[in-house]
Amino acid sequence: MRRFFLIALILTFCAVRTGAETPSLPVVEEVEWGPFRDHCLHLLQTLDKAESPLPAERVQHLRRLLERNSEDQGATSAEVQKLLDGSCLIAVSINAESRVKAARGPAEVRLLLNRPTLVLVKVHNEGGVTHALRLYGQELVRDGERDAGCWLEAVLVTESPSAPELTGRRLEYRVLRLTPRQSGKREATFQFDVGQGTQDLGFRAEVPILFSIHRSDASPKRR
């Protein structure tokens, strides 16, 4: 009995430790509140047109933050970021020299075969770039054509009120639609740039992510 208790205690500790190590994204500071608030309201509008990856309770919390008159706009901006960051699959940063880096975000995504799933991409645009954010990768379907190695349709949503070009503001979020065309455990590498020569040295604009794609008619889990 004592041995069983010790094993259970160790497993509980490991589970708690694993949860604590879930990656989180750094808060972007010095964000101009007015434009950021408008951007987030447009983001929610974009998500309303499709199956939102955000739980209803989180959307309600976001709307309360965005619609109130905040005395501490920096703190409110940080709180909004933390709510959105949980649904970010990837974070993209653009430095003052327009070099692009990408990193894995905290979102855990369950993909269903041939069904679209929406996630967010957090863009920290320190360089004020206004070019379009481009996404590509060897495993990603190009122009509707796919072969054995291209199994994932990954599209940055640009329908109104979104646009292909970045706003040039310090922080914005983009919606990424993922539609897998093959099932099983599969890895895809996501590569980003904002024009020729903008990838960071050392291929740090690339993010490999391992997915589990299920054959199921059940609705994707939201996180």
Disulfide bonds with the S-S distance in Angstrom:
none
